[in-house]
């Protein structure tokens, strides 16, 4: 089991990064918050979870152990595989996700591409009480910005690519990025902007 990786960031895309560990470039599929902490040419660390399939070995990366453990717990629900679990953590931060399950907020869960109303109800039924105690108790849905998203302007390409990777069309992704452009004047945090774009699409 590979618990974490530390090494020089050789490349970073919309949903993945390549980390050079001892001269070996290891590709990691990452959450937005994990990617926001990684900068090409600098040393970075991600908590990791290895998913083994008959025809593939895929390493998933997270900002911290909390994201990692939640990713693994989400997959205990019927119909939730690693890709959907990653999408859930891309749209909702860990505390918001716990809060949604604990309060049976299926509307929040259906913001995730690939989760319909019935799927959200099943997830709530199977995971309620199994995701630890949610930090939030006042009914609000928080955001957890992570600093270090990169230079101004780079956010748009990453947000559009991230939305396309999550299943949205290029046209919809561009429209959502345009909708959150005013917010980018205050922050270029890709994780924050991606979640805002996803909320825009969920209301469309």
N, C-alpha and C positions, 0 to 999 in steps of 0.2 A: 504494500500500500504506500503510495506517495502522498505524504501528508501536506507538504508544501514545497515550493520551488523558490530559490533565491539565485539570481543571476542577472547578467546584463540584458536589457531589453533590446533584442535585435530588430524587431518589427512589431507594429501595432496596427490592427485593422479595426473595422466597425464592431466586430464581435469576438475577436481573438487576438492573441499576441504570441510572439515567438521569443522565448527566453533562452539565452545561451548559458547553459550550465556545464561548466568544464569543457567547453568546446563542442557541445552537442546542442543543437537548436531544438527545443521542445515546444511544440504548438499547444496552446491552451485556449479552450473556449471560455470566455470570461463574461461575468456580469458587468454592466456599465460602471458600477462603483469600483470594481476591481481594475478595469481598464483606465479609469480616471487617475489611478495611482501609479500607472506605468508610463514611463517616458523613454522613448527610444534613445539608446546610448547611455542610459543611467541604470544603476542596479535597482532591481525591484523584487518584491516578494509577494507571492500569492498563496493562499491556502488552496489545496487541491483535493479533488475527488476523482478517482479513476473508475471509469465505467467500461466494463469488459463485455464485449459481444463476440459471437462466433467469428465475425469477419472484421472486427475492428477493436482498437483500444483508444478510447477518447478521454483526454484529461480536461477536466473543467476547473476553472479558477475563480477564486472569490476574494473579496476584500478582507475578510476575516473568518475565523472559525464559526461565528454565528451564522453567516450566510451559508457556509459549507454544510453545517449540521442541518440547517433548515432545508437545503437542497436535497439532502439524503432522506430526510423525513417525509418530504412532499411525495417522494416516489413510492411510498408505502400505500398511497391511495390508488385505487383502481383507475387505469387509464392515464396515469401521470408517469411519463417516462422522463429521462434526463433533459430532453430538448424542451418539453413543456415546463418542467420545473425551472429550467434556466430562464425561459420566457416570463414565468411568474415573478422571478426575482429581478428581471429586467424592468418590469412594469411597476411592481410594488416593492418597497423596501421591506426588510424583515419585520419590523414592528407593525407596519400597516398590514402586511399579509397575515400576521398572527391575529391582529385585531379583526380583520375581515372574517376569518374563520371562527373566531371566538364569538362574534356578534351575529353570525350568519348573514353577513353582508355580501350576498351573492352578486349584487350589482358591481361591487368593486372587483370581484374575481372575474366577471365577464369582460372586463377591460382587457384582459389578456387574450391575444389572438389564439384561437384554438379552444377556448373555453366558452361553451354556451351555458344557457340557464340550467339545464339538467346536469351538465358536467359540474357546474359550480355547486349545485345542491349536493351532488354526490361527494365532492371534495369536503364540503362542510360536514356532512354526515360522518365521513370516515376519519377526518382529522381533528374534529373539535375535541379539545382536551388533550391533544397529543403534541401540540407545538409549543409547549412551555407557556408560561404566563405572559400575556402581552404587556408591553411597557405602557401602552396608552390605556387610560381608564375613563377618559372624558368624552369618548365618541368622536374625536377628531382624527383625521387622516394626515399624518405628518409627512414631511419630506426630509431626507437626510443628505444635505449636500456634501459632496466630497471635493476638496480643492484640487487644483492641478489638472485642468482639462486641456491645457495646451494653448497655443496662440489664438488670438482673435481671428475668426473666420473659419478655422479648422473645424469648429463644432458642427457646421451645417452638413458637410460631407459625411461626418461620422453619424450624425442623427439620421440622415436619409438612408445611409447604408444599413444602420441598425434596424430601422423600420422595415426595410425591404427584407432583411434577414429574418424578421419576425413574421413575415407573410403579407405585408401590405404592398400594394402596387407602387411603382415608381412615382406615378402621378399623385397618388394620395400622400406618399411620403414627402414629396416636394411641397405639397400644399400645407401639410402639418408643420414642416420646418419653417415655412414662411409665416405661419400663424404664431410661432413662438419666437420669431426673430426679435420683437421688442424686448422680450425677457433676456435675450442674449446681451443686451446693453448693460445689464446688471450682473450677469454671470455667464461664463463660457464653460461651465461645468457640464460635460456631455451627459452624465447620468441624470442630472436635474432636467436638462432640456429634453432628453429622450422621454422621460416620464411625462413631461408637460405635453409633448407632441402626441404621445399615446392617449392622454386624457382628451386631447382635442379630437383625435380620431374616434374615440369611443362615444363622443357626443354627436358625431356627424350622422 
